[in-house]
Amino acid sequence: MKGLAKDLKRLVASERVRTDPEDLFAYSADATYYIKRGRPDAVVLPENTKEVSALLKYAFHHAVPVTPRGAGTGLSGGCTPLRGGIVLDMKRMGRILDINRRNMSAGVEAGVVLADFHKAVKKQGLFYPPNPQSMNVCTLGGNVATRACGPHGVKYGATGDYVMGLEVVLPDGSVIAPGGLVSRSSAGYDLTHLFTGSEGTLGVITKANLRLLALPPAHRTAMVTCETIEQAGEAVSEILAGGTLPAMIEFLPRMAIAAMNRYITPPLVTEGKAYLLIDLDGTRDEIQAQADQILGICRRMGVLDIRVIEDEQEAATYWTARSNIGGMLLAMMKKAINEDVAVPRDRIPEFVREIQAMASTLSRVVLGIAGHAGDGNMHPSIFFPEVNSDAENEAEAVIRKVVRLGLSLGGTVSGEHGIGFHKAEFLHWELGEVQIRLLKRIKKAFDPKGIMNPGKLWKEGR
Ligand SMILES: Cc1cc2nc3c(=O)[nH]c(=O)nc-3n(C[C@H](O)[C@H](O)[C@H](O)COP(=O)(O)OP(=O)(O)OC[C@H]3O[C@@H](n4cnc5c(N)ncnc54)[C@H](O)[C@@H]3O)c2cc1C
């Protein structure tokens, strides 16, 4: 775009406007770069709301596409700049503005890295539960914009449940602040939560007020080894129906444990086909009661092994390995595609059974399933031992089958990663024409010129 960089350098300091080919390439996609890249015309790193507002006013006037970006860890192509234009890198807006212990809330800028926020609130005896496994890198703005979740979802819910208020710059540059510092409000349409999960298509989130909880006094980890994948799925349903609500309950197939064993010493025994990695939190007495209940259920079900891990260091190793499982599996394969179909909890065993059946029919790719099983947020993933067109075709066909299966069980095409452009067609399957039309009308009301993150959520031309 002719003259774009020159114009942008009038709005923010010139060193924060990037147009070198290396920079444009680095900002051309999120963590799904191996599927598709875009090509921005410029990357801008604003430092405050005023700058974001000036940039959007300019983009609105000149009809330049704008793609907001946090850390680019998204798994659905959300911040891939499909139509070029400006990528707004929000990481320079990385200040924690305040932590209010008495109101149990915090004010943050959008570019704060999640793990830094966890540490800061923990220092004050407080707790912010959402824990997407990319937490060392991803930003709170990205989390809000995708309604990110993570293993804590089973007990504590997702990012959206912690958003009390936002500051948002609209496409024409005006600044609004829906919500506030109260934990609930009945003041008209809930714009705060309309932006939560909007994937940068309605405006740029510059600040957020987030709800905090008291830090649970203690934790204990348990590892359940199951004879079959179906048994693991059933154990999850039984534990939850039995009234125990673990803080985290992660479902891991043998393949995942084999990958984690690259990090764990001594390695876990891999005689089971599936494992449940469970975190219990609360007072010591509450934890003991939960552990007893889980032990009873698992023994009745005849699982191969259940172990409550007393050594905190050992438990931490398992959770670190779990957080890094994506990278570890990728080190063993050439490529991976991660889906995040979620199903109702009681349909997990059926979902897992059908996935197993599908997996047994494949010859070019490997279909695995792991995930935050406690809230039905399963992650069917396709792994490529070799990348070639046969493998790509087989992968595409099986992904479509997996998504259809999830929907037929009453699930959703995305439990936590968002739609981006990868799942645009699937969103259509889930919502149907009438709801998609409504979404488009909402988008038009906020973004009449269609400059915000174009090409996302639905397929253009439909
Ligand atoms: C190894 C790995 C593990 C992961 N584990 C999980 C997990 O357990 N749970 C989970 O939910 N996700 C997980 N993810 C996905 C990803 O980390 C989340 O979607 C995260 O919320 C993205 O944050 P980000 O800052 O990287 O956002 P980006 O990827 O930069 O952007 C994501 C979307 O948000 C929009 N956006 C970003 N910032 C703003 C803003 N300030 N205003 C408006 N829109 C904005 C972008 O336009 C884009 O549409 C994982 C990813 C990886 C690579």
The ligand as a Gaussian input file, in Angstrom:
#p B3LYP/6-31G(d) Opt

LIG

0 1
 C        1.510000     -24.906000      22.643000
 C        0.162000     -24.255000      22.689000
 C       -0.735000     -24.621000      23.680000
 C       -1.998000     -24.022000      23.731000
 N       -2.862000     -24.382000      24.729000
 C       -4.068000     -23.797000      24.819000
 C       -4.969000     -24.156000      25.870000
 O       -4.692000     -25.004000      26.713000
 N       -6.166000     -23.518000      25.909000
 C       -6.506000     -22.561000      24.992000
 O       -7.593000     -22.005000      25.089000
 N       -5.672000     -22.228000      23.976000
 C       -4.478000     -22.805000      23.874000
 N       -3.627000     -22.461000      22.850000
 C       -4.070000     -21.479000      21.834000
 C       -3.647000     -20.008000      22.113000
 O       -2.530000     -19.948000      22.942000
 C       -4.800000     -19.216000      22.696000
 O       -5.813000     -19.097000      21.730000
 C       -4.415000     -17.805000      23.197000
 O       -5.548000     -17.226000      23.797000
 C       -3.905000     -16.897000      22.088000
 O       -3.288000     -15.764000      22.685000
 P       -2.287000     -14.860000      21.855000
 O       -1.912000     -13.702000      22.718000
 O       -1.175000     -15.658000      21.321000
 O       -3.253000     -14.372000      20.693000
 P       -3.014000     -14.361000      19.108000
 O       -2.736000     -15.728000      18.609000
 O       -2.043000     -13.302000      18.783000
 O       -4.461000     -13.908000      18.619000
 C       -5.578000     -14.743000      18.795000
 C       -6.834000     -14.006000      18.319000
 O       -7.122000     -12.918000      19.183000
 C       -7.123000     -11.680000      18.476000
 N       -6.498000     -10.696000      19.372000
 C       -5.297000     -10.796000      20.004000
 N       -5.104000      -9.709000      20.783000
 C       -6.193000      -8.910000      20.627000
 C       -6.572000      -7.655000      21.158000
 N       -5.809000      -6.999000      22.029000
 N       -7.761000      -7.133000      20.764000
 C       -8.565000      -7.794000      19.901000
 N       -8.254000      -8.990000      19.372000
 C       -7.082000      -9.539000      19.736000
 C       -6.341000     -11.934000      17.206000
 O       -6.749000     -11.067000      16.166000
 C       -6.706000     -13.390000      16.926000
 O       -7.951000     -13.466000      16.280000
 C       -2.366000     -23.053000      22.756000
 C       -1.449000     -22.707000      21.753000
 C       -0.215000     -23.290000      21.711000
 C        0.734000     -22.880000      20.625000

